[in-house]
Amino acid sequence: MYLHHLTLQAFGPFARTESVDFDALTSNGLFLLRGDTGAGKTSILDAVCFALYGTVPGIRPTHRLRSDHAPTDTRTHVILEFTAAGRLLKIARKPKQTYPSKRAKTGTATAEATVELHQWTDTDGVAGWEPVSANHQDTAREIEAALGLSKEQFCQVVLLPQGDFATFLRSDAKDRTVLLRRLFDTGRFQELQAWLTNRSKATKKDLDEVTATLQQLSERIHQEAGPLLHQDAPSTDEAARPETEDPVDVLPWAQQLRTLAVNAHTEAVADEERSDTEHQHAKTEHQRTHELAGQQTQHAQAQARRTALDDKAAHHPRLRNELDRGRRAERLRPLLEAVKHTSRALDTATTAEDDARTQLPEQHRRTGIPQLQAALEQNHAEKGRVEGLLPDEQHHTLLGAQITDLNTKAEQAH
């Protein structure tokens, strides 16, 4: 952060408008604010803090910042130009204040606090102040984002209150420690120290646990590696267990044991491969023997079937004659089937004829088919003749009815 220019009006001990050009002061490096007590040195720092955050360091009320020597119609305000985060900013603040009312001859009016934040821009060769914010909350966010400090942090890190500094010079080491903790908020360093202490204790505890685990593993390794340690190998003497559980001693010992274990594993793998080869060979021989036994069993069964067939071969001529007769008889099968079908049809027709004869008159039940055919034709002829006489019969019946009717009318006429 770099201060460029500060303008005060009716602020603190300054009754009128005063300006401070920080660029001119800082051209040669550091500068010193010097003056008698009450000359306004602290007020300049208060004005910087007020311009940035709207309040001053400490617990002084904002409305007491107005100069008691300023005319009543002069408004208190502070304007500060500064650079932060690569931005050239200008902020103007006016605190809340009362002044005599111009409308009424008596009484006062109140002007609310205002703030205006501008940023210097240079776009397309056109330079000037561009408004950024005129709201207290938005301006506070912009200032804190540009400076990276809150008001309390700014006062503790940038501004060291004069009264607290005098107390610091006169205090002893213990009081200075308390004062520095309050001024510079060293609580985070105390928390860091406490965290480091707790971390050290936890690490020591973890180290003890690791050491105990290492001892247990060493004992287990020694127990598991017993067969290897008793082998007559050249590295057996070198793989002696260390007297201490120091990781520097245990690690080479464990690595040597691992080398022995790897060699033993390699030999075991080679033995396993040889065993697998022998097992596979034996399995192949067993399979071949099993197949041979199966073939021998099939051969014995075939021999038994051949013997049985040879025993049955004596009956082949008789069976062949029977087969020939059967083939010849097979040709008569359709005729035999037709005879059976005709016989069944004959039986059915005979039964139907017997049932039909029971319905004929007694004199025709034993008559042959030709006679029955002639009688049937005669009946048909007689039936035709009778049917031809039916109209005459109907006419005769009608005439009889008419005659009866006439007779009745004649009788009635007499």
Residue pairs with C-beta under 8 A, 6 or more apart in sequence:
1 82
1 83
1 84
1 147
1 158
2 22
2 26
2 82
2 83
2 84
3 22
3 26
3 48
3 80
3 81
3 82
4 21
4 22
4 23
4 81
4 82
4 83
4 88
5 19
5 20
5 21
5 22
5 23
5 79
5 80
5 81
6 19
6 20
6 22
6 44
6 47
6 48
6 51
6 78
6 79
6 80
6 81
7 17
7 18
7 19
7 20
7 77
7 78
7 79
7 80
8 14
8 17
8 18
8 19
8 20
8 43
8 44
8 47
8 78
9 16
9 17
9 18
9 70
9 74
9 75
9 76
9 77
9 78
10 16
10 66
10 67
10 70
10 71
10 74
10 75
10 76
10 77
11 43
11 47
11 50
11 65
11 66
11 67
11 76
11 77
11 78
12 40
12 43
12 46
12 47
12 65
12 67
13 38
13 39
13 40
13 43
13 67
13 69
14 40
14 43
14 67
15 67
15 69
15 70
15 71
15 74
16 70
16 74
20 44
25 31
33 41
33 44
33 45
34 41
35 41
41 162
42 162
45 57
45 159
46 56
46 57
46 65
47 78
47 80
48 80
48 159
49 55
49 56
49 57
49 151
49 154
49 155
49 159
50 56
50 62
50 65
50 78
50 93
50 95
51 78
51 79
51 80
51 91
51 92
51 93
52 80
52 91
52 143
52 147
52 151
52 154
53 140
53 143
53 151
53 154
54 62
54 93
54 113
54 115
54 136
54 140
55 62
55 151
56 62
56 65
57 155
57 159
57 161
58 161
62 95
62 96
62 113
63 95
63 96
63 97
65 76
65 95
66 76
66 95
66 97
67 76
70 76
72 99
72 100
73 99
73 100
75 94
75 97
75 99
75 111
76 94
76 95
76 97
77 92
77 93
77 94
78 92
78 93
79 90
79 91
79 92
80 90
80 91
81 88
81 89
81 90
82 88
82 89
83 89
84 146
84 147
85 145
85 146
85 147
85 148
87 119
87 146
88 119
88 120
89 117
89 118
89 119
89 120
89 132
89 146
90 117
90 118
90 119
90 120
90 129
91 115
91 116
91 117
91 118
91 139
91 143
92 115
92 116
93 113
93 114
93 115
94 111
94 113
94 114
94 115
95 113
96 110
96 111
96 112
96 113
97 110
97 111
98 108
98 109
98 110
98 111
99 108
99 109
99 111
100 107
100 108
100 109
101 107
101 108
101 109
102 109
113 136
114 134
115 133
115 134
115 135
115 136
115 139
116 131
116 133
116 134
117 131
117 132
117 133
117 134
117 139
117 142
117 143
118 129
118 130
118 131
118 132
119 129
119 130
119 132
120 127
120 128
120 129
120 130
121 127
121 128
121 129
121 130
132 139
132 142
133 139
133 142
144 150
147 154
149 157
149 158
152 185
153 185
155 161
156 183
156 184
156 185
157 184
160 183
161 183
164 179
164 183
167 175
167 179
168 176
168 179
168 180
168 183
171 179
180 186
181 187
181 190
211 245
214 245
214 247
214 250
215 245
218 241
218 245
218 250
218 253
218 254
221 254
221 257
222 229
222 241
225 239
225 257
225 260
225 261
228 236
228 239
228 257
228 260
228 261
228 264
229 236
229 239
229 240
230 236
231 260
233 260
235 256
235 259
235 260
238 256
239 253
239 256
239 257
239 260
240 253
241 253
242 249
242 250
242 253
243 249
357 364
357 365
358 365
360 372
364 371
364 372
364 375
367 375
